[in-house]
Amino acid sequence: MTTLAEVEERELLEKAELLKVLGHPERLAIILLTLDRELCVKELVEILGISQPKVSQHVGLMKELGILSYRKKGTKVLYRTTNEAVKELIEILF
């Protein structure tokens, strides 16, 4: 087991930020939806029933933190959960 002395403050802040992001129900839903498939913002809006700006904001934050990856397909941007630590946490939670 890792002791507090072995963990740098930067790492603690990064992990706390990750948990904070995962603590939002809409972001958690986006992660669950993109575990096994790629979805664009429009599809997420339709499935979740929330506004496009809100979905875009959530996706942008998770992309910035490395939770979601993306690829372009024509005019669409497709998102998928690729962060292995997040996948493991989701597996534990669900």
C-alpha positions in Angstrom: 0.0 0.0 0.0 1.2 3.5 -0.9 1.9 5.9 2.0 1.1 9.6 1.9 4.8 10.3 2.1 5.3 8.5 -1.2 2.7 10.5 -3.1 3.6 14.0 -4.4 1.2 16.8 -3.9 0.7 17.2 -7.7 -0.4 13.6 -7.9 -2.9 14.2 -5.1 -4.3 17.2 -6.9 -4.6 15.3 -10.2 -6.5 12.4 -8.5 -8.8 14.8 -6.6 -9.6 16.6 -9.9 -10.4 13.3 -11.6 -12.7 12.3 -8.8 -14.4 15.7 -8.9 -15.1 15.3 -12.6 -16.4 11.8 -12.2 -18.7 13.0 -9.4 -21.1 14.8 -11.8 -24.0 12.5 -12.9 -24.1 13.9 -16.5 -20.3 13.3 -17.0 -20.6 9.9 -15.4 -23.4 9.1 -17.9 -21.2 10.3 -20.8 -18.4 8.0 -19.6 -20.7 5.0 -19.4 -22.2 5.7 -22.8 -18.7 5.9 -24.4 -17.1 2.9 -22.8 -17.9 0.6 -25.6 -18.7 2.9 -28.5 -17.9 6.2 -30.1 -20.6 8.9 -30.0 -20.7 12.5 -31.2 -22.1 15.4 -29.2 -25.4 15.3 -31.1 -26.0 11.7 -30.2 -25.1 12.3 -26.6 -27.6 15.2 -26.5 -30.3 13.0 -27.9 -29.6 10.1 -25.5 -29.2 12.2 -22.4 -31.8 14.8 -23.1 -29.6 17.7 -22.1 -28.6 20.8 -24.1 -25.8 20.7 -26.7 -23.8 23.5 -24.9 -23.9 21.5 -21.7 -22.7 18.2 -23.4 -20.0 20.1 -25.2 -18.8 21.6 -22.0 -18.7 18.2 -20.2 -16.9 16.6 -23.2 -14.4 19.4 -23.5 -13.4 19.1 -19.8 -13.1 15.3 -20.0 -11.1 15.5 -23.2 -8.8 18.0 -21.6 -8.2 15.7 -18.6 -7.5 12.7 -20.8 -10.7 10.8 -19.9 -12.1 10.9 -23.4 -10.3 10.6 -26.7 -11.7 11.7 -30.0 -11.4 11.2 -33.7 -12.8 13.0 -36.6 -15.0 11.2 -39.1 -16.1 13.6 -41.9 -17.7 16.6 -40.1 -18.4 14.6 -36.9 -16.1 14.4 -33.9 -16.6 11.0 -32.2 -15.7 10.6 -28.5 -14.8 7.4 -26.5 -13.7 6.7 -23.0 -10.0 5.6 -23.2 -8.5 6.4 -19.8 -7.8 3.0 -18.2 -7.9 4.3 -14.7 -11.4 5.7 -15.3 -12.5 2.4 -16.9 -11.3 0.5 -13.8 -13.2 2.9 -11.5 -16.3 2.6 -13.5 -16.0 -1.2 -13.4 -15.8 -1.0 -9.6 -18.8 1.4 -9.3 -21.0 -0.5 -11.7 
